[in-house]
């Protein structure tokens, strides 16, 4: 890989550090800060990432799933190949449970609802995703208003599926983009926050060897 031939893009620094929530011989639960890659990219400035930092403390750690660069919150990391395989199957089969909080622009007319809009990659503007009723893959998100403020509100988001940028695109499609979203928010919504206001606050998995259900809830309130 020839890094010197690639144009460097200066990424904003992480907002805080990785928080270690739990660990045993099979798994590690961490809180990823906003503005940190989950895995390395293909240029020099994209080598600092969550998995590389975790591997400094847990040498055999393996990434299982990802959060967007701008999204913060709970992630599970595998300690070995067996646990990685078992956890990956759980995510693939939708056996995990995930919950997020976000601040969105404006006020939904109802207190809760569901967005069911199929998504696909917008190939000409990658990594953006778009709604496409013909070629898109099934995508479902449950949402609920938690608090209402003057120009925005705080919502709980529950993804039933796990498509790329699903929560961000679905809230935009609903007419209430997530504040600080540099890809999908209009200028007013983008300028209302200094980061993407999306945080993974709940993660439920089945332990890969003990087989009991484990639920983790974030104690961080970043916005």
N, CA, C and O of each residue as an XYZ file, in Angstrom:
892
protein
N       0.859     -1.200      0.000
C       0.000      0.000      0.000
C       0.887      1.238      0.000
O       1.733      1.390      0.882
N       0.707      2.124     -0.974
C       1.585      3.269     -1.139
C       0.916      4.521     -0.594
O       0.233      5.253     -1.309
N       1.135      4.741      0.700
C       0.494      5.866      1.353
C       0.904      7.198      0.729
O       0.089      8.116      0.642
N       2.181      7.314      0.285
C       2.691      8.598     -0.155
C       1.996      9.120     -1.407
O       2.095     10.310     -1.709
N       1.303      8.268     -2.134
C       0.636      8.689     -3.363
C      -0.809      9.111     -3.129
O      -1.490      9.546     -4.058
N      -1.275      8.984     -1.896
C      -2.667      9.300     -1.604
C      -2.780     10.666     -0.942
O      -1.943     11.043     -0.122
N      -3.812     11.393     -1.303
C      -4.051     12.703     -0.716
C      -4.455     12.560      0.738
O      -5.346     11.777      1.065
N      -3.814     13.302      1.598
C      -4.121     13.231      3.018
C      -5.268     14.169      3.367
O      -5.326     15.304      2.895
N      -6.167     13.682      4.192
C      -7.291     14.469      4.679
C      -7.156     14.550      6.188
O      -7.028     13.526      6.861
N      -7.184     15.751      6.716
C      -7.002     15.939      8.158
C      -8.332     15.709      8.869
O      -9.281     16.475      8.699
N      -8.389     14.649      9.663
C      -9.600     14.328     10.404
C      -9.635     15.082     11.720
O      -8.585     15.310     12.320
N     -10.812     15.477     12.184
C     -10.885     16.122     13.503
C     -10.474     15.139     14.581
O     -10.684     13.937     14.422
N      -9.897     15.613     15.671
C      -9.431     14.709     16.735
C     -10.602     14.088     17.478
O     -11.689     14.666     17.512
N     -10.395     12.911     18.079
C     -11.451     12.277     18.882
C     -11.911     13.182     20.015
O     -11.126     13.943     20.581
N     -13.185     13.086     20.332
C     -13.740     13.844     21.455
C     -13.690     12.938     22.682
O     -14.636     12.201     22.958
N     -12.584     12.997     23.412
C     -12.394     12.127     24.568
C     -11.614     10.873     24.216
O     -11.043     10.762     23.131
N     -11.597      9.940     25.142
C     -10.842      8.699     24.999
C     -11.768      7.488     25.051
O     -12.933      7.598     25.432
N     -11.235      6.336     24.665
C     -11.984      5.089     24.776
C     -12.200      4.774     26.250
O     -11.271      4.845     27.054
N     -13.432      4.426     26.593
C     -13.758      4.000     27.951
C     -13.983      2.488     27.942
O     -14.755      1.972     27.134
N     -13.300      1.782     28.852
C     -13.447      0.333     28.944
C     -14.515      0.011     29.992
O     -14.359      0.326     31.172
N     -15.583     -0.613     29.547
C     -16.740     -0.867     30.392
C     -16.666     -2.237     31.053
O     -17.019     -2.384     32.224
N     -16.205     -3.245     30.304
C     -16.206     -4.627     30.797
C     -15.234     -5.439     29.949
O     -15.046     -5.161     28.765
N     -14.619     -6.445     30.567
C     -13.789     -7.371     29.788
C     -13.695     -8.712     30.512
O     -13.702     -8.768     31.742
N     -13.608     -9.789     29.735
C     -13.278    -11.110     30.249
C     -12.442    -11.806     29.179
O     -11.923    -11.130     28.290
N     -12.294    -13.100     29.230
C     -11.429    -13.805     28.277
C     -12.019    -13.872     26.872
O     -11.323    -14.235     25.923
N     -13.301    -13.522     26.733
C     -13.974    -13.653     25.440
C     -14.327    -12.314     24.787
O     -14.255    -12.184     23.565
N     -14.705    -11.330     25.585
C     -15.209    -10.077     25.022
C     -14.664     -8.860     25.757
O     -14.197     -8.951     26.892
N     -14.738     -7.726     25.082
C     -14.434     -6.424     25.675
C     -15.572     -5.493     25.286
O     -15.957     -5.445     24.118
N     -16.109     -4.762     26.237
C     -17.123     -3.756     25.951
C     -16.476     -2.388     26.130
O     -15.915     -2.091     27.184
N     -16.558     -1.569     25.106
C     -15.942     -0.241     25.148
C     -16.962      0.819     24.758
O     -17.995      0.527     24.154
N     -16.644      2.060     25.120
C     -17.389      3.214     24.620
C     -16.465      3.962     23.664
O     -15.435      4.497     24.075
N     -16.836      3.994     22.399
C     -16.045      4.713     21.402
C     -16.356      6.201     21.465
O     -17.525      6.586     21.503
N     -15.329      7.042     21.477
C     -15.608      8.481     21.416
C     -16.016      8.896     20.010
O     -15.726      8.197     19.039
N     -16.684     10.024     19.906
C     -16.987     10.587     18.589
C     -15.687     10.977     17.898
O     -14.683     11.254     18.554
N     -15.717     10.997     16.573
C     -14.564     11.367     15.744
C     -13.407     10.379     15.888
O     -12.243     10.771     15.969
N     -13.749      9.098     15.917
C     -12.740      8.041     15.890
C     -13.224      6.929     14.970
O     -14.364      6.479     15.079
N     -12.357      6.490     14.069
C     -12.688      5.366     13.201
C     -12.771      4.083     14.018
O     -12.032      3.912     14.988
N     -13.667      3.184     13.628
C     -13.721      1.871     14.276
C     -12.575      0.992     13.809
O     -11.997      0.248     14.601
N     -12.240      1.075     12.516
C     -11.163      0.289     11.906
C     -10.307      1.223     11.070
O     -10.761      2.313     10.721
N      -9.077      0.829     10.734
C      -8.207      1.723      9.961
C      -8.689      1.917      8.532
O      -9.320      1.038      7.946
N      -8.378      3.082      7.986
C      -8.630      3.347      6.576
C      -7.388      3.034      5.752
O      -6.476      2.358      6.228
N      -7.353      3.528      4.514
C      -6.259      3.173      3.601
C      -5.274      4.307      3.371
O      -4.526      4.288      2.393
N      -5.264      5.298      4.264
C      -4.294      6.389      4.173
C      -3.655      6.599      5.545
O      -4.213      6.157      6.549
N      -2.499      7.264      5.613
C      -1.771      7.376      6.885
C      -2.574      7.983      8.018
O      -2.493      7.511      9.152
N      -3.359      9.038      7.729
C      -4.093      9.717      8.789
C      -5.282      8.910      9.272
O      -5.953      9.316     10.221
N      -5.559      7.778      8.642
C      -6.684      6.939      9.041
C      -6.235      5.641      9.709
O      -6.991      4.671      9.752
N      -5.014      5.619     10.227
C      -4.514      4.427     10.916
C      -4.854      4.431     12.405
O      -4.974      3.372     13.020
N      -5.009      5.616     12.979
C      -5.425      5.695     14.382
C      -6.909      5.374     14.448
O      -7.721      6.079     13.849
N      -7.270      4.328     15.161
C      -8.662      3.887     15.199
C      -8.911      3.095     16.477
O      -7.978      2.785     17.218
N     -10.155      2.779     16.724
C     -10.517      2.082     17.953
C      -9.809      0.737     18.084
O      -9.225      0.459     19.131
N      -9.843     -0.095     17.063
C      -9.289     -1.442     17.205
C      -7.782     -1.399     17.420
O      -7.254     -2.212     18.179
N      -7.070     -0.472     16.772
C      -5.628     -0.369     16.997
C      -5.321      0.065     18.431
O      -4.362     -0.411     19.038
N      -6.132      0.958     18.958
C      -5.906      1.397     20.342
C      -6.235      0.283     21.337
O      -5.521      0.092     22.321
N      -7.318     -0.451     21.074
C      -7.685     -1.554     21.961
C      -6.610     -2.636     21.949
O      -6.314     -3.229     22.986
N      -6.024     -2.895     20.777
C      -5.002     -3.939     20.652
C      -3.724     -3.616     21.410
O      -2.912     -4.513     21.640
N      -3.525     -2.387     21.798
C      -2.383     -2.041     22.637
C      -2.538     -2.628     24.044
O      -1.547     -2.853     24.738
N      -3.777     -2.872     24.458
C      -4.058     -3.446     25.773
C      -4.492     -4.909     25.682
O      -4.249     -5.698     26.595
N      -5.133     -5.256     24.576
C      -5.622     -6.629     24.339
C      -5.140     -7.031     22.939
O      -5.816     -6.776     21.942
N      -3.983     -7.652     22.884
C      -3.284     -7.848     21.617
C      -4.076     -8.628     20.571
O      -3.919     -8.384     19.375
N      -4.920     -9.556     20.999
C      -5.644    -10.409     20.051
C      -7.063     -9.923     19.749
O      -7.856    -10.648     19.150
N      -7.377     -8.702     20.164
C      -8.728     -8.163     19.977
C      -9.102     -8.100     18.503
O      -8.270     -7.789     17.650
N     -10.368     -8.400     18.216
C     -10.886     -8.395     16.840
C     -12.187     -7.593     16.777
O     -13.048     -7.714     17.648
N     -12.311     -6.781     15.741
C     -13.515     -5.972     15.588
C     -14.688     -6.858     15.188
O     -14.526     -7.767     14.374
N     -15.854     -6.607     15.745
C     -17.057     -7.390     15.440
C     -18.045     -6.569     14.619
O     -18.613     -7.063     13.645
N     -18.246     -5.322     15.012
C     -19.164     -4.433     14.299
C     -18.576     -3.035     14.366
O     -17.542     -2.826     15.002
N     -19.221     -2.077     13.719
C     -18.665     -0.737     13.645
C     -19.698      0.317     14.032
O     -20.908      0.112     13.931
N     -19.172      1.442     14.475
C     -19.944      2.670     14.571
C     -19.323      3.671     13.602
O     -18.114      3.651     13.367
N     -20.151      4.542     13.045
C     -19.636      5.592     12.166
C     -18.560      6.400     12.875
O     -18.540      6.472     14.104
N     -17.674      7.001     12.112
C     -16.616      7.868     12.627
C     -17.169      8.895     13.624
O     -16.586      9.114     14.685
N     -18.289      9.516     13.276
C     -18.832     10.607     14.088
C     -19.713     10.147     15.237
O     -20.058     10.948     16.106
N     -20.082      8.872     15.258
C     -20.977      8.344     16.288
C     -20.187      7.842     17.485
O     -19.131      7.230     17.322
N     -20.682      8.093     18.667
C     -20.042      7.598     19.891
C     -20.889      6.498     20.504
O     -22.046      6.305     20.130
N     -20.292      5.771     21.461
C     -21.085      4.830     22.233
C     -20.566      3.412     22.304
O     -19.411      3.137     21.979
N     -21.440      2.513     22.736
C     -21.073      1.149     23.098
C     -20.754      0.265     21.894
O     -21.450      0.284     20.879
N     -19.679     -0.509     22.040
C     -19.291     -1.518     21.054
C     -18.776     -2.752     21.790
O     -18.238     -2.648     22.893
N     -18.946     -3.918     21.172
C     -18.343     -5.137     21.691
C     -17.187     -5.530     20.773
O     -17.302     -5.463     19.549
N     -16.082     -5.937     21.374
C     -14.893     -6.397     20.656
C     -14.597     -7.819     21.109
O     -14.689     -8.123     22.299
N     -14.241     -8.692     20.170
C     -13.955    -10.086     20.505
C     -12.505    -10.254     20.944
O     -11.621     -9.537     20.476
N     -12.266    -11.201     21.840
C     -10.924    -11.482     22.336
C     -10.223    -12.593     21.560
O      -9.012    -12.764     21.701
N     -10.952    -13.351     20.746
C     -10.347    -14.469     20.019
C     -11.224    -14.813     18.815
O     -12.317    -14.272     18.650
N     -10.718    -15.727     17.977
C     -11.405    -16.058     16.725
C     -12.772    -16.707     16.972
O     -13.730    -16.422     16.254
N     -12.862    -17.569     17.974
C     -14.120    -18.238     18.253
C     -15.209    -17.267     18.676
O     -16.336    -17.333     18.184
N     -14.871    -16.372     19.583
C     -15.842    -15.381     20.021
C     -16.207    -14.422     18.895
O     -17.356    -13.996     18.778
N     -15.228    -14.090     18.077
C     -15.492    -13.221     16.932
C     -16.514    -13.852     15.998
O     -17.440    -13.182     15.541
N     -16.351    -15.128     15.719
C     -17.278    -15.835     14.834
C     -18.684    -15.884     15.436
O     -19.667    -15.615     14.744
N     -18.778    -16.222     16.709
C     -20.084    -16.332     17.370
C     -20.800    -14.983     17.421
O     -21.993    -14.903     17.129
N     -20.081    -13.933     17.787
C     -20.690    -12.606     17.873
C     -21.084    -12.085     16.491
O     -22.132    -11.459     16.335
N     -20.254    -12.342     15.504
C     -20.565    -11.889     14.139
C     -21.866    -12.508     13.650
O     -22.664    -11.846     12.987
N     -22.078    -13.780     13.977
C     -23.319    -14.459     13.591
C     -24.511    -13.822     14.298
O     -25.579    -13.669     13.705
N     -24.329    -13.448     15.570
C     -25.412    -12.782     16.296
C     -25.838    -11.485     15.617
O     -27.031    -11.218     15.472
N     -24.871    -10.686     15.205
C     -25.190     -9.438     14.518
C     -25.833     -9.712     13.157
O     -26.796     -9.048     12.772
N     -25.299    -10.680     12.447
C     -25.836    -11.020     11.132
C     -27.285    -11.493     11.221
O     -28.105    -11.160     10.365
N     -27.596    -12.266     12.253
C     -28.940    -12.828     12.416
C     -29.879    -11.932     13.221
O     -30.993    -12.335     13.556
N     -29.428    -10.718     13.530
C     -30.231     -9.747     14.290
C     -30.628    -10.274     15.666
O     -31.744    -10.044     16.133
N     -29.710    -10.976     16.300
C     -29.957    -11.511     17.634
C     -29.495    -10.540     18.724
O     -29.734    -10.774     19.909
N     -28.845     -9.467     18.327
C     -28.423     -8.444     19.281
C     -29.509     -7.384     19.392
O     -30.414     -7.316     18.560
N     -29.409     -6.567     20.420
C     -30.305     -5.422     20.567
C     -29.451     -4.172     20.723
O     -28.482     -4.154     21.481
N     -29.826     -3.132     19.994
C     -29.075     -1.879     20.041
C     -30.023     -0.706     20.240
O     -31.130     -0.693     19.701
N     -29.588      0.265     21.008
C     -30.380      1.463     21.226
C     -29.498      2.698     21.158
O     -28.337      2.660     21.567
N     -30.039      3.782     20.650
C     -29.298      5.033     20.480
C     -30.118      6.195     21.019
O     -31.342      6.117     21.118
N     -29.428      7.270     21.363
C     -30.084      8.545     21.594
C     -29.530      9.533     20.575
O     -28.388      9.414     20.133
N     -30.351     10.503     20.213
C     -29.932     11.521     19.253
C     -30.699     12.802     19.536
O     -31.755     12.788     20.169
N     -30.152     13.901     19.058
C     -30.891     15.149     19.009
C     -31.198     15.434     17.545
O     -30.309     15.395     16.695
N     -32.461     15.720     17.259
C     -32.879     15.939     15.881
C     -33.524     17.309     15.734
O     -34.013     17.897     16.699
N     -33.511     17.792     14.513
C     -34.044     19.116     14.203
C     -35.566     19.112     14.237
O     -36.197     18.186     13.728
N     -36.156     20.141     14.832
C     -37.595     20.301     14.812
C     -38.318     19.376     15.770
O     -37.725     18.826     16.699
N     -39.622     19.214     15.526
C     -40.479     18.452     16.428
C     -41.402     17.526     15.636
O     -42.274     18.008     14.912
N     -41.231     16.218     15.758
C     -42.190     15.297     15.138
C     -43.589     15.544     15.699
O     -43.751     15.868     16.876
N     -44.586     15.388     14.848
C     -45.966     15.630     15.279
C     -46.425     14.587     16.289
O     -47.222     14.889     17.177
N     -45.929     13.372     16.159
C     -46.306     12.302     17.068
C     -45.211     12.057     18.098
O     -44.096     12.561     17.959
N     -45.528     11.290     19.121
C     -44.559     10.999     20.184
C     -43.635      9.842     19.835
O     -42.547      9.727     20.399
N     -44.055      8.986     18.917
C     -43.237      7.832     18.528
C     -43.706      7.333     17.175
O     -44.749      7.747     16.670
N     -42.923      6.440     16.599
C     -43.303      5.905     15.302
C     -42.245      4.966     14.759
O     -41.298      4.601     15.456
N     -42.416      4.584     13.514
C     -41.484      3.687     12.831
C     -41.216      4.216     11.427
O     -42.130      4.663     10.734
N     -39.949      4.159     11.017
C     -39.561      4.471      9.645
C     -39.173      3.160      8.977
O     -38.300      2.440      9.460
N     -39.821      2.862      7.873
C     -39.515      1.644      7.122
C     -39.261      2.037      5.674
O     -40.181      2.055      4.856
N     -38.009      2.351      5.364
C     -37.634      2.800      4.028
C     -36.376      2.056      3.588
O     -35.370      2.100      4.297
N     -36.399      1.375      2.443
C     -35.230      0.618      1.977
C     -34.083      1.536      1.571
O     -34.302      2.617      1.023
N     -32.868      1.095      1.844
C     -31.688      1.925      1.613
C     -30.679      1.223      0.717
O     -30.586     -0.004      0.692
N     -29.928      2.033     -0.015
C     -28.789      1.536     -0.783
C     -27.725      2.618     -0.824
O     -27.977      3.773     -0.480
N     -26.540      2.227     -1.247
C     -25.438      3.187     -1.376
C     -25.707      4.133     -2.546
O     -26.165      3.706     -3.606
N     -25.422      5.412     -2.347
C     -25.448      6.397     -3.427
C     -24.058      6.380     -4.059
O     -23.175      7.136     -3.655
N     -23.874      5.515     -5.050
C     -22.545      5.204     -5.576
C     -21.797      6.432     -6.081
O     -20.570      6.482     -5.993
N     -22.504      7.411     -6.601
C     -21.843      8.601     -7.124
C     -21.409      9.560     -6.023
O     -20.602     10.460     -6.256
N     -21.951      9.363     -4.814
C     -21.607     10.258     -3.692
C     -21.257      9.453     -2.449
O     -21.621      9.841     -1.339
N     -20.563      8.348     -2.619
C     -20.171      7.524     -1.483
C     -19.420      8.356     -0.457
O     -18.646      9.231     -0.846
N     -19.616      8.118      0.855
C     -20.321      6.978      1.469
C     -21.803      7.217      1.730
O     -22.422      6.473      2.490
N     -22.380      8.247      1.108
C     -23.790      8.561      1.346
C     -24.691      7.391      0.959
O     -24.397      6.634      0.035
N     -25.795      7.268      1.693
C     -26.824      6.271      1.405
C     -28.104      7.008      1.017
O     -28.320      8.150      1.423
N     -28.959      6.337      0.220
C     -30.215      6.959     -0.194
C     -31.355      5.954     -0.082
O     -31.149      4.741     -0.075
N     -32.561      6.501      0.004
C     -33.766      5.673     -0.019
C     -34.040      5.255     -1.456
O     -34.049      6.090     -2.360
N     -34.261      3.962     -1.663
C     -34.546      3.439     -3.007
C     -35.528      2.289     -2.874
O     -35.161      1.203     -2.425
N     -36.768      2.522     -3.261
C     -37.819      1.521     -3.086
C     -37.646      0.317     -4.004
O     -38.234     -0.735     -3.753
N     -36.846      0.454     -5.069
C     -36.666     -0.653     -6.008
C     -35.405     -1.472     -5.739
O     -35.451     -2.702     -5.738
N     -34.285     -0.796     -5.513
C     -33.011     -1.491     -5.350
C     -32.509     -1.513     -3.912
O     -31.533     -2.200     -3.613
N     -33.153     -0.781     -3.025
C     -32.683     -0.706     -1.650
C     -32.986     -1.961     -0.844
O     -33.883     -2.735     -1.179
N     -32.216     -2.147      0.228
C     -32.424     -3.264      1.144
C     -33.324     -2.815      2.300
O     -33.320     -1.647      2.688
N     -34.085     -3.754      2.835
C     -35.000     -3.455      3.923
C     -34.285     -2.733      5.059
O     -33.187     -3.120      5.461
N     -34.916     -1.685      5.570
C     -34.352     -0.937      6.696
C     -35.502     -0.424      7.553
O     -36.422      0.221      7.050
N     -35.444     -0.717      8.857
C     -36.517     -0.331      9.780
C     -35.934      0.292     11.040
O     -34.980     -0.227     11.618
N     -36.509      1.394     11.452
C     -36.074      2.106     12.655
C     -37.284      2.513     13.487
O     -38.234      3.096     12.963
N     -37.253      2.208     14.777
C     -38.256      2.703     15.712
C     -37.723      3.969     16.372
O     -36.534      4.057     16.676
N     -38.596      4.947     16.596
C     -38.167      6.184     17.245
C     -39.194      6.630     18.283
O     -40.385      6.336     18.174
N     -38.698      7.352     19.295
C     -39.565      7.846     20.368
C     -38.993      9.157     20.899
O     -37.800      9.245     21.192
N     -39.834     10.163     21.020
C     -39.400     11.451     21.561
C     -39.214     11.337     23.073
O     -40.105     10.868     23.782
N     -38.057     11.769     23.559
C     -37.763     11.762     24.995
C     -37.957     13.138     25.627
O     -38.554     13.259     26.697
N     -37.447     14.175     24.954
C     -37.542     15.543     25.455
C     -37.710     16.488     24.268
O     -37.169     16.249     23.188
N     -38.457     17.551     24.480
C     -38.641     18.568     23.446
C     -38.011     19.882     23.910
O     -38.209     20.310     25.047
N     -37.251     20.512     23.014
C     -36.635     21.797     23.295
C     -37.186     22.818     22.297
O     -38.100     22.510     21.532
N     -36.643     24.006     22.307
C     -37.211     25.078     21.478
C     -37.138     24.749     19.986
O     -38.135     24.885     19.276
N     -35.975     24.321     19.509
C     -35.808     24.094     18.072
C     -35.465     22.649     17.714
O     -35.278     22.324     16.541
N     -35.385     21.803     18.701
C     -34.992     20.418     18.444
C     -35.598     19.512     19.509
O     -36.258     19.989     20.431
N     -35.379     18.234     19.385
C     -35.827     17.313     20.417
C     -34.844     16.154     20.550
O     -34.060     15.868     19.646
N     -34.911     15.517     21.672
C     -34.068     14.362     21.982
C     -34.911     13.114     21.755
O     -36.037     13.025     22.243
N     -34.366     12.149     21.015
C     -35.132     10.960     20.660
C     -34.347      9.694     20.992
O     -33.116      9.694     21.015
N     -35.086      8.621     21.247
C     -34.508      7.285     21.359
C     -34.727      6.588     20.022
O     -35.831      6.610     19.478
N     -33.680      5.971     19.498
C     -33.739      5.296     18.203
C     -33.382      3.826     18.384
O     -32.376      3.497     19.013
N     -34.204      2.951     17.834
C     -33.956      1.518     17.905
C     -33.905      0.952     16.483
O     -34.941      0.845     15.828
N     -32.723      0.592     16.004
C     -32.637      0.006     14.663
C     -33.042     -1.468     14.689
O     -32.473     -2.261     15.438
N     -34.023     -1.826     13.870
C     -34.416     -3.225     13.748
C     -33.477     -3.925     12.769
O     -33.124     -5.090     12.957
N     -33.082     -3.212     11.738
C     -32.051     -3.688     10.803
C     -30.787     -2.875     11.057
O     -30.800     -1.951     11.870
N     -29.709     -3.205     10.381
C     -28.435     -2.541     10.638
C     -27.759     -2.043      9.386
O     -26.596     -2.368      9.146
N     -28.458     -1.258      8.577
C     -27.882     -0.728      7.344
C     -26.940      0.438      7.623
O     -27.076      1.127      8.634
N     -26.001      0.649      6.734
C     -25.072      1.767      6.844
C     -25.833      3.088      6.900
O     -26.698      3.343      6.062
N     -25.516      3.920      7.875
C     -26.108      5.251      8.042
C     -27.631      5.204      8.193
O     -28.311      6.201      7.946
N     -28.157      4.068      8.592
C     -29.615      3.899      8.632
C     -30.320      4.957      9.469
O     -31.280      5.573      9.006
N     -29.855      5.175     10.698
C     -30.535      6.121     11.580
C     -30.463      7.538     11.021
O     -31.420      8.306     11.122
N     -29.337      7.868     10.441
C     -29.131      9.217      9.909
C     -30.034      9.479      8.710
O     -30.639     10.546      8.607
N     -30.127      8.510      7.806
C     -30.970      8.681      6.616
C     -32.446      8.644      6.979
O     -33.233      9.427      6.448
N     -32.826      7.752      7.870
C     -34.232      7.650      8.242
C     -34.736      8.914      8.935
O     -35.856      9.351      8.672
N     -33.934      9.502      9.808
C     -34.380     10.726     10.471
C     -34.439     11.885      9.473
O     -35.321     12.739      9.564
N     -33.516     11.915      8.537
C     -33.585     12.927      7.480
C     -34.863     12.745      6.661
O     -35.558     13.716      6.361
N     -35.167     11.502      6.305
C     -36.361     11.214      5.509
C     -37.636     11.580      6.262
O     -38.645     11.935      5.652
N     -37.587     11.494      7.590
C     -38.734     11.851      8.416
C     -38.920     13.367      8.485
O     -39.956     13.862      8.929
N     -37.893     14.090      8.036
C     -37.939     15.551      8.093
C     -37.288     16.129      9.322
O     -37.429     17.320      9.601
N     -36.563     15.288     10.073
C     -35.927     15.710     11.316
C     -34.495     15.187     11.365
O     -34.209     14.260     12.123
N     -33.586     15.764     10.568
C     -32.205     15.277     10.532
C     -31.519     15.419     11.875
O     -31.863     16.286     12.679
N     -30.539     14.549     12.107
C     -29.772     14.593     13.347
C     -28.860     15.815     13.339
O     -28.192     16.099     12.345
N     -28.842     16.526     14.445
C     -28.021     17.741     14.545
C     -26.546     17.407     14.346
O     -26.061     16.375     14.810
N     -25.841     18.295     13.648
C     -24.404     18.127     13.437
C     -24.031     17.110     12.390
O     -22.856     16.763     12.265
N     -25.003     16.615     11.625
C     -24.730     15.584     10.613
C     -24.203     16.237      9.340
O     -24.935     16.944      8.647
N     -22.924     15.994      9.035
C     -22.296     16.648      7.883
C     -22.690     16.030      6.546
O     -22.381     16.596      5.497
N     -23.358     14.891      6.559
C     -23.763     14.251      5.312
C     -25.236     14.453      4.980
O     -25.586     14.582      3.807
N     -26.098     14.484      5.976
C     -27.537     14.451      5.712
C     -28.328     15.635      6.267
O     -29.481     15.824      5.882
N     -27.758     16.418      7.139
C     -28.497     17.546      7.725
C     -28.407     18.770      6.828
O     -27.387     18.994      6.177
N     -29.486     19.572      6.793
C     -29.405     20.869      6.127
C     -28.586     21.807      7.008
O     -28.246     21.461      8.139
N     -28.273     22.980      6.498
C     -27.331     23.873      7.170
C     -27.792     24.275      8.569
O     -26.980     24.330      9.493
N     -29.066     24.553      8.734
C     -29.549     24.946     10.063
C     -29.319     23.843     11.089
O     -28.851     24.102     12.197
N     -29.653     22.609     10.712
C     -29.479     21.475     11.620
C     -28.005     21.170     11.850
O     -27.606     20.839     12.966
N     -27.204     21.279     10.812
C     -25.773     21.004     10.934
C     -25.104     21.980     11.903
O     -24.255     21.577     12.699
N     -25.471     23.235     11.842
C     -24.814     24.262     12.647
C     -25.278     24.284     14.104
O     -24.704     24.998     14.926
N     -26.303     23.514     14.423
C     -26.832     23.526     15.789
C     -26.037     22.661     16.764
O     -26.341     22.641     17.957
N     -25.027     21.948     16.273
C     -24.192     21.114     17.153
C     -22.782     21.060     16.588
O     -22.582     21.183     15.379
N     -21.804     20.874     17.471
C     -20.416     20.815     17.017
C     -19.945     19.391     16.757
O     -18.758     19.156     16.528
N     -20.886     18.431     16.794
C     -20.597     17.040     16.466
C     -21.911     16.381     16.057
O     -22.987     16.935     16.282
N     -21.818     15.208     15.463
C     -23.015     14.428     15.190
C     -23.611     13.986     16.526
O     -22.951     13.290     17.298
N     -24.834     14.379     16.800
C     -25.440     14.079     18.099
C     -26.136     12.719     18.045
O     -27.361     12.624     18.118
N     -25.333     11.690     17.918
C     -25.821     10.309     17.874
C     -24.915      9.457     18.756
O     -23.697      9.445     18.577
N     -25.517      8.744     19.713
C     -24.751      7.996     20.710
C     -25.387      6.627     20.923
O     -26.584      6.526     21.193
N     -24.574      5.568     20.801
C     -25.039      4.193     21.031
C     -25.108      3.958     22.537
O     -24.082      3.808     23.199
N     -26.315      3.928     23.063
C     -26.499      3.933     24.515
C     -26.867      2.575     25.093
O     -26.812      2.392     26.309
N     -27.246      1.604     24.235
C     -27.648      0.281     24.725
C     -27.123     -0.802     23.798
O     -27.175     -0.663     22.576
N     -26.613     -1.891     24.388
C     -26.138     -3.031     23.612
C     -26.438     -4.310     24.389
O     -26.007     -4.471     25.531
N     -27.174     -5.207     23.760
C     -27.518     -6.491     24.375
C     -27.004     -7.601     23.467
O     -27.323     -7.646     22.279
N     -26.191     -8.509     24.050
C     -25.624     -9.628     23.303
C     -25.780    -10.904     24.123
O     -26.122    -10.863     25.304
N     -25.524    -12.027     23.480
C     -25.411    -13.306     24.185
C     -23.932    -13.622     24.330
O     -23.197    -13.611     23.342
N     -23.488    -13.904     25.547
C     -22.070    -14.190     25.765
C     -21.658    -15.384     24.903
O     -22.358    -16.396     24.888
N     -20.547    -15.287     24.193
C     -20.189    -16.323     23.214
C     -19.885    -17.702     23.786
O     -20.006    -18.694     23.067
N     -19.497    -17.799     25.047
C     -19.222    -19.114     25.631
C     -20.169    -19.446     26.785
O     -20.610    -20.589     26.906
N     -20.485    -18.474     27.627
C     -21.369    -18.720     28.762
C     -22.836    -18.778     28.355
O     -23.661    -19.370     29.051
N     -23.155    -18.150     27.205
C     -24.492    -18.181     26.595
C     -25.553    -17.394     27.348
O     -26.720    -17.445     26.961
N     -25.206    -16.675     28.397
C     -26.212    -15.855     29.057
C     -26.341    -14.521     28.324
O     -25.412    -14.057     27.662
N     -27.514    -13.925     28.465
C     -27.794    -12.640     27.832
C     -27.172    -11.535     28.670
O     -27.376    -11.487     29.883
N     -26.414    -10.646     28.032
C     -25.762     -9.538     28.725
C     -26.274     -8.219     28.166
O     -26.314     -8.033     26.950
N     -26.660     -7.313     29.035
C     -27.159     -6.001     28.625
C     -26.242     -4.921     29.188
O     -25.951     -4.901     30.384
N     -25.796     -4.033     28.322
C     -24.929     -2.920     28.732
C     -25.633     -1.610     28.366
O     -26.195     -1.466     27.280
N     -25.583     -0.658     29.308
C     -26.200      0.643     29.101
C     -25.146      1.704     29.341
O     -24.451      1.677     30.357
N     -25.024      2.637     28.413
C     -24.031      3.692     28.533
C     -24.376      4.663     29.644
O     -25.528      5.076     29.780
N     -23.379      5.028     30.440
C     -23.595      6.013     31.484
C     -23.141      7.399     30.996
O     -23.262      8.385     31.722
N     -22.625      7.465     29.771
C     -22.156      8.719     29.201
C     -23.354      9.483     28.620
O     -24.211      8.896     27.960
N     -23.402     10.776     28.868
C     -24.426     11.636     28.271
C     -23.689     12.750     27.523
O     -23.451     13.818     28.087
N     -23.324     12.509     26.249
C     -22.449     13.437     25.548
C     -23.137     14.706     25.079
O     -22.471     15.665     24.687
N     -24.453     14.722     25.114
C     -25.166     15.935     24.704
C     -26.510     15.969     25.433
O     -27.290     16.902     25.246
